[in-house]
Every structure is written in structure tokens, then in C-alpha cells.
Amino acid sequence: MKMKKVGFLVVGSFLVGSWAVGQWAGFESAVGSGAGFESAVGSGAGFESAVGSGAGFESAVGSGAGFESAVGSGQWGSGQFGSGQFGSLAVSSGAGFESAVGSGQWGSGQWGSEGVGVLDTGRIQRHLHTLSTPCRDFTTDKLQNVYVVDKNNRVHKYGPDGREQFHFNNNTRGTLQYIDPTDPFNLLLFYPELQVVATLDRTMNETAVLELFTAGIFNATAIGLATDNNIWVYDQAAFRLKKVGQNGEVLIQSDNLSSLLDAPPIATQLLANNNIVYLNCPGQGVYVFDNFGQFHQLLPYPDVVSLQLQDGKLVLYSDHRVRAYNPETLQEQVLRGGINSDVQVRYQGNRVYEKEADDLVRVFSRTP
């Protein structure tokens, strides 16, 4: 299962956004020994004039560019926004604003070595809860449920309130590699060692099991739920995309992609949305097929580790950044950069989910 990384401002290794300042001290004392915000940033001048000769903050920091692009340049006045990084998140027990600012310097110094943790166009986030189960992987569905796979191969389902609701366990099929949460009432679980796909209902009870060898498939590397509740399978041995019915019948299949393409897909993840099937192949890109299994194009994203479909867009997760790609407009938006390699991130609606080095999933809300 490949489920790989606004928000709070993060300075150094502290979380900013609580508006608690020390012992509930005012903002002024946090930033400048009792001096007001104005004097803290610019010798008594107002904030605007401090950053750019009276120009507004936006135009001062980036020639009309928004806050995100300004921070991306890595410079503000004579200081730095964390070695040019934008969006690295370090959560530390909900420390208040005073602690966060106190860990670095404001003005001529730096905003911490990890950069400012601001995500997608200036939205802020606050910590909602931390899930109690240490995990090796996780994913989410459109209802903001979280599915956590622990180190013993058990799947725990957490509701939007952070409470565990149900769990599922089967250790007779080898390692659970992937969960497709496209339909919260019909989850797909993929066990590649035995080439088995299991379906679960909303209470995590098993409803069906498909052994792919019944469809003549012996080396499936990616599976996904089709819009008609059949299952898309990428058969790596045959280099074909196949739609398989619940009884194992092959309903649709693509041409042999090894003869059609210079480099046939080596797939790790499959997602279907309406009449489009996306096949993610790290190191190659994202192959796009129609609902009849016909190949259409290769999206040039070889660095993408995992995909997510949300609001008609592809959310592209790479090792150090998150992007959103709109297939209709062909436009791309960088949602976040500078992600630490040991942090796994997922977006879902107005929430951000992060698994950090301690293997716990933390849930944050994004506020417009």
C-alpha cells in the first residue's frame, strides 16, 4: 500500500498557530521584549513599511507574487525563511507561538532550519488529534475515515473524530500491500504474495475474496476499484490492463503494452475515476487509459510515489513535495515542498494527515 507528505506556521521544530503566547502573554511581548509588532520588525515603522518601503506585504516580498512564492525564494529582508524551504512541518506537542518564535530569530536571523510550514496558498492548519496505533502505512477515504495498517498486518479504521471504530485482520495471505479506499463501503485490499484481492464493507467485515489466478493472472502488481464495482488489474507478466469481474472473468483488457510502447509500464498503483484509469509507474510516469483499456498518454511525472484522486484532480505525492494536477486544464499546483523524507503525507478535503518518524498519524485541519 503506497500512501505517501496549511496550516500552521512552523518555525524550527515547533508548531506555530496556537496563538497561545507563553503564559497567555500578548503578541507584543512574544516578538519584541514588550515592544509592539511594529517596532519588533522595523524600528517603529508599520509592518508594511518594514518589509518594503510602504508597499503592501504581498508586493514587497515578491513583486506582486503571493506569500507562497515570496517564501519560496528563501529570503525576507536580511533574514531567511529556513534555508529557502517552504512547507516543512515539525509538530512538537502543540507548542505556543512564543516557544516557536523563541526557538529561532526574527529579523536578522533565521526562521529555523526546517523552514516555514505553510501549505497550499496560505491556508493554516491546527492539530485535531493523533491516532493511537503505530503504523507502517495508512490511507484515507472521502468521508475522512483513516485506515491504519499496523506492523502486524492488522487494519484499523478510525472515524473523523479520531476514534477507532473497527478493525480487520488476516495473516494467512502474506503482507497487505495496498488498500483502495475509493468507495468507503467497498474497500479493496491487495495481497500480492498470494495474488488475492479482498473486499470489506464499512464495518471492516470481509464480503468477498478474489484469487486472481482464476482470471489467469499470476503477477498482478496494481489493482483498483472500477466505477461499476468490478476490479481493474495490471497484469505485469502479460503487460496488459484488465478489468476482472467478481467471478474471475476478464471483461476488458488492453493491448499488449510491451509491443505498443517503447517502455511498458512497471506499475505499483492503479486508480480509476469515471472513464479514466491511471496507472502509476515510479521512474516512468503516470499512464492514462480510457474505460475500455485503451492507452491514451503518459503524464511526465516519474518522481511520483503515489497518487490520489480528489475533486477531479490528481494529487501527486513525491518524496519531498505534493502537487495537484488538473487533467482538464492541464495545470499543476505545488501544494507543498520541503517535506522531510521520513514524513508521509496525505490530503483529504479540509484535512492533512501526517505519519512521522514515530509511526503515529497526526490529523490537522486546513482553514481557508
C-alpha positions in Angstrom: 0.0 0.0 0.0 1.6 3.2 -1.2 0.2 6.1 0.7 2.8 8.6 0.9 3.8 14.3 2.5 -1.7 24.8 5.7 -1.6 25.5 8.1 0.3 26.3 11.0 3.5 28.3 10.6 6.3 26.0 11.7 9.5 27.6 12.9 12.4 25.3 13.6 10.9 22.3 15.4 7.9 23.9 16.9 4.3 24.3 15.8 3.0 27.9 15.3 -0.6 28.7 15.2 -1.9 28.2 18.7 -2.0 31.9 19.5 -1.0 31.0 23.0 1.9 33.1 23.8 3.9 32.0 26.8 1.7 32.4 29.8 -1.0 33.8 27.6 1.2 36.9 27.2 0.3 39.2 24.3 1.7 39.0 20.8 3.8 42.1 21.5 5.9 40.5 24.3 6.5 37.4 22.3 8.2 39.2 19.5 10.0 42.0 21.0 10.5 42.3 24.8 7.3 44.2 25.2 7.7 46.2 22.0 4.8 46.3 19.7 4.7 44.3 16.5 5.7 47.4 14.5 8.8 48.1 16.5 9.8 44.5 16.5 10.0 44.3 12.8 11.1 47.7 11.7 12.3 50.4 14.1 8.8 51.6 14.9 7.7 51.6 11.3 4.5 49.8 10.4 4.7 46.2 9.2 4.2 47.3 5.6 7.0 49.8 5.6 9.2 47.4 7.4 9.2 45.0 4.6 9.0 47.2 1.6 9.1 51.0 1.6 5.4 51.3 2.5 4.3 48.8 -0.1 1.9 46.1 0.9 3.2 42.9 2.2 2.4 41.0 -0.9 4.1 43.3 -3.4 7.0 43.9 -1.0 8.1 40.4 -0.7 7.6 39.2 -4.2 6.9 41.8 -6.9 3.2 41.1 -6.6 3.7 37.4 -6.0 1.8 35.9 -3.2 3.2 34.9 0.1 3.9 31.4 -1.1 6.1 32.4 -3.9 7.9 35.0 -1.8 8.8 32.5 0.8 9.9 30.1 -1.9 12.7 32.5 -2.8 14.1 31.8 0.7 14.7 35.5 1.6 12.9 38.1 3.6 14.9 41.3 4.4 18.2 40.3 5.8 17.0 37.0 7.2 15.9 33.7 5.8 12.9 31.6 5.8 14.7 28.4 6.8 17.3 27.9 4.1 14.8 28.6 1.4 12.5 25.8 2.4 8.8 26.3 2.3 6.4 23.9 3.9 8.5 21.6 6.1 6.3 20.6 9.1 7.6 19.8 12.5 5.0 19.2 15.2 6.1 19.4 18.8 3.3 18.9 21.3 1.4 21.9 20.3 3.9 24.5 21.4 2.6 28.0 21.5 3.6 31.0 19.4 6.1 32.2 21.9 8.0 28.9 22.0 8.0 28.7 18.3 9.4 32.2 17.7 11.8 31.8 20.6 13.5 28.8 19.0 14.7 30.9 16.1 15.4 34.6 15.4 13.1 37.2 13.8 14.5 39.9 11.7 18.2 39.4 11.0 18.2 35.8 11.9 16.6 32.7 10.6 13.1 31.1 10.9 14.5 27.7 12.0 16.5 25.3 9.9 13.4 23.4 8.7 11.7 26.4 7.1 8.2 27.8 7.4 5.4 25.1 7.4 2.9 26.8 5.3 0.8 24.8 2.9 -1.2 25.5 -0.2 -1.8 29.1 -0.9 -1.6 30.4 2.6 -4.1 28.2 4.4 -3.3 27.4 8.0 -3.8 24.2 9.9 -4.3 23.2 13.5 -3.8 19.9 15.2 -7.0 17.9 15.7 -5.9 14.6 17.1 -3.2 11.9 16.9 -4.2 8.3 16.1 -3.2 5.9 18.8 -2.0 3.0 16.6 1.6 3.0 15.4 1.6 2.0 11.8 3.7 1.2 8.7 1.2 2.7 6.3 -2.1 4.5 6.1 -4.7 5.9 3.8 -8.0 7.9 3.9 -11.4 7.9 2.2 -13.6 10.7 1.1 -15.6 10.6 4.3 -12.3 11.4 6.2 -12.0 7.9 7.7 -8.4 6.8 8.2 -7.2 3.2 7.6 -4.1 2.4 9.5 -2.1 -0.8 8.8 0.0 -1.7 11.8 3.2 -3.8 11.9 1.2 -7.0 12.5 -0.8 -6.5 9.2 -4.0 -5.5 11.0 -6.1 -2.7 9.5 -7.6 -0.2 12.0 -10.4 2.1 10.9 -10.6 5.5 12.6 -13.5 7.8 12.2 -13.2 11.6 11.5 -13.2 12.2 15.3 -10.0 10.2 15.7 -11.7 7.2 17.5 -11.1 3.7 16.4 -14.3 2.1 15.0 -13.5 -1.3 13.5 -10.5 -3.4 12.6 -9.7 -6.3 10.2 -7.0 -8.9 10.4 -5.9 -11.8 8.2 -2.4 -13.0 8.4 -2.8 -16.0 6.1 -2.3 -14.1 2.8 1.1 -12.5 3.3 1.8 -8.8 3.5 -1.1 -6.4 2.8 0.4 -4.1 0.2 -2.4 -1.8 -0.8 -5.8 -0.5 0.2 -8.1 1.2 -2.3 -10.4 3.4 -0.4 -12.3 4.8 -3.4 -15.6 3.5 -2.1 -15.8 3.6 1.8 -18.5 1.0 1.7 -16.5 -1.4 -0.6 -12.8 -1.3 0.3 -10.3 -3.3 -1.7 -7.3 -5.0 0.0 -4.5 -6.4 -2.1 -2.1 -9.2 -1.0 0.4 -9.6 -3.9 2.2 -12.6 -2.4 -0.8 -14.9 -3.0 -2.4 -12.7 -5.7 -5.5 -12.2 -3.6 -7.9 -9.2 -3.5 -10.3 -9.0 -0.6 -13.3 -6.6 -0.3 -14.6 -5.2 3.0 -17.8 -3.4 4.0 -17.9 -0.2 6.0 -17.7 -2.2 9.3 -14.5 -4.0 8.0 -16.2 -7.3 7.5 -14.9 -9.3 4.6 -17.5 -9.6 1.9 -15.7 -11.3 -1.0 -12.3 -12.8 -1.9 -10.9 -12.9 -5.5 -8.0 -15.1 -6.3 -6.5 -13.6 -9.4 -5.2 -16.9 -10.8 -8.8 -17.7 -11.6 -8.6 -14.9 -14.1 -5.3 -16.3 -15.5 -3.3 -13.5 -13.7 -0.2 -14.6 -11.8 1.8 -11.4 -11.5 -0.6 -8.5 -10.8 1.3 -5.5 -9.4 -1.6 -3.0 -9.0 -5.3 -3.2 -8.5 -8.1 -0.7 -8.2 -11.9 -0.4 -7.9 -13.7 0.2 -11.2 -16.7 2.6 -11.3 -19.0 -0.4 -11.9 -17.6 -2.2 -8.9 -15.5 -4.6 -10.9 -11.8 -4.6 -10.4 -9.1 -3.2 -12.6 -5.8 -5.2 -12.5 -2.5 -4.6 -14.1 -1.0 -7.9 -15.2 2.7 -7.3 -15.2 3.5 -10.6 -16.8 1.2 -10.0 -19.8 1.8 -6.2 -19.9 -2.0 -5.7 -20.0 -4.5 -3.7 -18.1 -7.5 -5.9 -17.4 -11.0 -5.4 -15.9 -12.0 -8.5 -13.9 -15.4 -9.5 -12.6 -16.1 -10.8 -9.2 -16.2 -14.4 -10.5 -12.7 -14.0 -12.1 -13.9 -13.4 -15.7 -11.8 -11.0 -17.7 -14.3 -8.4 -19.0 -11.9 -5.9 -20.7 -8.2 -5.9 -21.5 -5.8 -3.6 -23.2 -3.4 -4.5 -26.0 0.0 -5.9 -25.1 1.7 -2.7 -23.9 5.2 -4.1 -24.4 4.6 -4.0 -28.2 2.7 -0.8 -28.1 5.1 1.3 -26.0 8.9 1.7 -26.0 8.9 1.0 -22.3 5.9 -1.0 -20.9 4.6 0.1 -17.6 6.1 -1.3 -14.4 3.2 -0.3 -12.1 2.7 0.0 -8.4 -0.7 1.7 -8.1 -3.9 1.9 -10.1 -6.8 4.4 -9.7 -10.0 4.7 -11.7 -12.2 7.8 -11.9 -15.3 8.0 -14.1 -14.0 6.9 -17.6 -10.3 7.2 -16.9 -7.8 4.7 -15.4 -4.5 6.0 -14.0 -1.5 3.6 -13.7 1.3 4.9 -11.6 4.8 3.7 -12.5 7.6 5.3 -10.4 10.6 6.1 -12.6 8.4 6.2 -15.7 5.3 8.4 -15.1 1.6 8.1 -14.9 0.0 6.1 -17.8 -3.6 7.1 -18.7 -6.2 4.7 -20.1 -9.8 5.0 -21.0 -12.6 2.9 -19.6 -12.1 0.3 -22.4 -8.5 -0.2 -21.5 -7.1 1.7 -24.4 -3.9 3.6 -23.7 -4.0 7.4 -24.3 -1.0 9.2 -22.8 1.9 9.2 -20.4 1.9 12.0 -17.9 5.6 13.0 -17.3 5.7 12.5 -13.5 8.4 9.9 -13.0 9.1 11.1 -9.4 5.6 10.3 -8.2 5.5 7.7 -5.5 1.7 7.5 -5.0 -1.5 9.1 -6.4 -4.8 10.2 -5.1 -7.9 11.4 -6.8 -9.7 14.3 -5.2 -12.3 16.7 -6.6 -11.4 15.7 -10.2 -7.7 16.4 -9.6 -4.7 14.1 -9.3 -2.8 14.7 -6.1 0.8 13.6 -6.8 2.9 12.6 -3.8 6.7 12.6 -4.3 9.4 12.1 -1.8 9.7 15.8 -0.9 6.7 17.6 -2.3 2.9 17.4 -3.1 1.4 18.7 -6.3 -2.2 18.8 -7.7 -2.7 18.2 -11.4 -5.9 19.1 -13.2 -6.5 16.8 -16.2 -9.0 19.1 -17.7 -6.9 22.4 -17.6 -3.5 20.6 -17.7 -2.4 22.9 -14.9 -0.3 21.9 -12.0 -0.2 23.5 -8.5 2.5 22.8 -5.9 0.7 22.3 -2.6 3.8 21.7 -0.5 7.5 21.4 -0.8 10.4 20.7 1.6 8.9 17.6 3.1 11.2 15.5 5.3 11.9 12.1 3.9 10.6 10.3 7.0 7.2 12.1 6.8 4.3 10.5 4.9 1.5 13.0 4.0 -2.0 12.7 2.7 -4.6 15.3 1.9 -8.3 14.7 2.3 -10.8 17.5 1.9 -10.0 20.2 4.5 -7.6 18.0 6.4 -3.9 17.0 6.2 -2.7 13.7 7.6 0.9 13.1 8.5 2.8 10.0 9.6 6.1 11.0 11.2 9.2 9.1 12.4 7.3 7.8 15.5 4.9 6.0 13.1 1.9 7.8 14.5 -0.6 9.6 12.2 -1.5 13.2 13.2 -4.6 14.9 11.8 -4.7 18.6 11.0 -7.5 20.9 9.8 -6.9 23.3 6.9 -8.8 26.6 7.5 -9.5 28.9 4.5 
